[in-house]
Amino acid sequence: MNKPIVSPLMTEGEAAAWLQTSPATLRRWRSKGQGPAWSKPCGVRYRLEDLEEYVRSKTVTPKAQEPHQAKKWGHASEALKKAAATWKLPAKGVSRAA
């Protein structure tokens, strides 16, 4: 009977390297019930599929900017430019006395 191919288990250090984080971060996540799924057959181990799923679950896709938002920020930008024009900055080479 053919058994399904299961991905090899990674150690904590290997999983941390794959995720580009530290083993301490993985330990902290486990203690808080966060992070990728793990098992403890002979020490803490991670499956590649679980690491990939964790990364997929944390992927953020930015939404397209709404036209009214662009206009709103445009007004804020203009107000900031007007305010900046009134700011008085010290001349170059002149230090402020405390």
Short mmCIF file of the C-alpha atoms (twelve columns), coordinates in Angstrom:
data_MODEL
# 
_entry.id   MODEL 
# 
loop_
_atom_site.group_PDB 
_atom_site.id 
_atom_site.type_symbol 
_atom_site.label_atom_id 
_atom_site.label_alt_id 
_atom_site.label_comp_id 
_atom_site.label_asym_id 
_atom_site.label_seq_id 
_atom_site.Cartn_x 
_atom_site.Cartn_y 
_atom_site.Cartn_z 
_atom_site.pdbx_PDB_model_num 
ATOM 1  C CA . MET A 1  0.000   0.000  0.000  1 
ATOM 2  C CA . ASN A 2  1.390   3.406  -0.960 1 
ATOM 3  C CA . LYS A 3  1.609   5.965  1.807  1 
ATOM 4  C CA . PRO A 4  1.057   9.649  0.950  1 
ATOM 5  C CA . ILE A 5  4.236   11.696 0.801  1 
ATOM 6  C CA . VAL A 6  4.468   13.868 3.868  1 
ATOM 7  C CA . SER A 7  6.838   16.798 3.964  1 
ATOM 8  C CA . PRO A 8  9.865   16.293 6.170  1 
ATOM 9  C CA . LEU A 9  9.750   17.920 9.554  1 
ATOM 10 C CA . MET A 10 11.972  20.923 10.190 1 
ATOM 11 C CA . THR A 11 13.656  21.752 13.445 1 
ATOM 12 C CA . GLU A 12 12.940  25.035 15.184 1 
ATOM 13 C CA . GLY A 13 16.180  26.502 13.795 1 
ATOM 14 C CA . GLU A 14 15.418  25.375 10.244 1 
ATOM 15 C CA . ALA A 15 11.879  26.753 10.420 1 
ATOM 16 C CA . ALA A 16 13.154  30.051 11.838 1 
ATOM 17 C CA . ALA A 17 15.675  30.330 9.001  1 
ATOM 18 C CA . TRP A 18 12.960  29.555 6.433  1 
ATOM 19 C CA . LEU A 19 10.708  32.261 7.940  1 
ATOM 20 C CA . GLN A 20 13.671  34.647 8.270  1 
ATOM 21 C CA . THR A 21 13.089  35.077 11.985 1 
ATOM 22 C CA . SER A 22 14.777  33.787 15.119 1 
ATOM 23 C CA . PRO A 23 14.148  30.593 17.084 1 
ATOM 24 C CA . ALA A 24 13.325  32.842 20.064 1 
ATOM 25 C CA . THR A 25 10.494  34.415 18.051 1 
ATOM 26 C CA . LEU A 26 9.078   30.967 17.263 1 
ATOM 27 C CA . ARG A 27 9.258   30.050 20.976 1 
ATOM 28 C CA . ARG A 28 7.465   33.283 21.918 1 
ATOM 29 C CA . TRP A 29 4.758   32.652 19.322 1 
ATOM 30 C CA . ARG A 30 4.242   29.080 20.596 1 
ATOM 31 C CA . SER A 31 3.949   30.279 24.206 1 
ATOM 32 C CA . LYS A 32 1.255   32.764 23.121 1 
ATOM 33 C CA . GLY A 33 -0.577  30.262 20.900 1 
ATOM 34 C CA . GLN A 34 0.427   32.200 17.772 1 
ATOM 35 C CA . GLY A 35 2.557   31.475 14.717 1 
ATOM 36 C CA . PRO A 36 2.597   28.465 12.429 1 
ATOM 37 C CA . ALA A 37 1.314   25.035 13.431 1 
ATOM 38 C CA . TRP A 38 3.876   22.749 15.050 1 
ATOM 39 C CA . SER A 39 4.150   19.259 16.487 1 
ATOM 40 C CA . LYS A 40 6.310   17.617 19.126 1 
ATOM 41 C CA . PRO A 41 7.117   14.067 17.994 1 
ATOM 42 C CA . CYS A 42 10.728  14.356 19.199 1 
ATOM 43 C CA . GLY A 43 11.258  18.024 19.999 1 
ATOM 44 C CA . VAL A 44 9.413   20.861 18.314 1 
ATOM 45 C CA . ARG A 45 9.026   20.311 14.567 1 
ATOM 46 C CA . TYR A 46 7.388   22.256 11.734 1 
ATOM 47 C CA . ARG A 47 6.044   21.013 8.391  1 
ATOM 48 C CA . LEU A 48 6.850   23.057 5.290  1 
ATOM 49 C CA . GLU A 49 3.140   23.104 4.358  1 
ATOM 50 C CA . ASP A 50 2.290   24.684 7.712  1 
ATOM 51 C CA . LEU A 51 4.973   27.359 7.307  1 
ATOM 52 C CA . GLU A 52 3.741   28.178 3.803  1 
ATOM 53 C CA . GLU A 53 0.132   28.373 5.031  1 
ATOM 54 C CA . TYR A 54 1.186   30.693 7.870  1 
ATOM 55 C CA . VAL A 55 2.931   33.045 5.429  1 
ATOM 56 C CA . ARG A 56 -0.114  32.992 3.109  1 
ATOM 57 C CA . SER A 57 -2.388  33.854 6.038  1 
ATOM 58 C CA . LYS A 58 -0.241  36.896 6.872  1 
ATOM 59 C CA . THR A 59 -0.080  38.247 3.302  1 
ATOM 60 C CA . VAL A 60 -1.719  41.659 2.933  1 
ATOM 61 C CA . THR A 61 -3.031  42.795 -0.437 1 
ATOM 62 C CA . PRO A 62 -3.443  46.584 -0.579 1 
ATOM 63 C CA . LYS A 63 -6.776  47.888 -1.767 1 
ATOM 64 C CA . ALA A 64 -7.014  50.341 -4.637 1 
ATOM 65 C CA . GLN A 65 -7.215  53.904 -3.401 1 
ATOM 66 C CA . GLU A 66 -10.690 55.379 -3.668 1 
ATOM 67 C CA . PRO A 67 -10.869 58.621 -5.721 1 
ATOM 68 C CA . HIS A 68 -12.378 60.541 -2.785 1 
ATOM 69 C CA . GLN A 69 -9.478  59.456 -0.552 1 
ATOM 70 C CA . ALA A 70 -6.940  60.819 -3.008 1 
ATOM 71 C CA . LYS A 71 -8.812  64.123 -3.071 1 
ATOM 72 C CA . LYS A 72 -9.031  64.177 0.729  1 
ATOM 73 C CA . TRP A 73 -5.290  63.692 1.106  1 
ATOM 74 C CA . GLY A 74 -4.663  66.244 -1.618 1 
ATOM 75 C CA . HIS A 75 -6.449  68.870 0.488  1 
ATOM 76 C CA . ALA A 76 -4.458  67.877 3.551  1 
ATOM 77 C CA . SER A 77 -1.282  68.192 1.522  1 
ATOM 78 C CA . GLU A 78 -2.192  71.714 0.408  1 
ATOM 79 C CA . ALA A 79 -2.985  72.764 3.980  1 
ATOM 80 C CA . LEU A 80 0.378   71.377 5.112  1 
ATOM 81 C CA . LYS A 81 2.195   73.314 2.378  1 
ATOM 82 C CA . LYS A 82 0.492   76.554 3.462  1 
ATOM 83 C CA . ALA A 83 1.369   75.947 7.113  1 
ATOM 84 C CA . ALA A 84 4.975   75.091 6.245  1 
ATOM 85 C CA . ALA A 85 5.334   78.390 4.371  1 
ATOM 86 C CA . THR A 86 4.758   80.240 7.658  1 
ATOM 87 C CA . TRP A 87 7.280   78.261 9.703  1 
ATOM 88 C CA . LYS A 88 10.361  80.198 10.702 1 
ATOM 89 C CA . LEU A 89 13.494  78.090 10.698 1 
ATOM 90 C CA . PRO A 90 16.871  79.210 12.088 1 
ATOM 91 C CA . ALA A 91 19.445  80.340 9.540  1 
ATOM 92 C CA . LYS A 92 22.132  77.841 8.562  1 
ATOM 93 C CA . GLY A 93 25.039  77.762 10.984 1 
ATOM 94 C CA . VAL A 94 23.032  79.382 13.748 1 
ATOM 95 C CA . SER A 95 22.404  77.165 16.764 1 
ATOM 96 C CA . ARG A 96 19.515  77.674 19.119 1 
ATOM 97 C CA . ALA A 97 20.319  78.583 22.715 1 
ATOM 98 C CA . ALA A 98 18.706  76.289 25.269 1 
# 
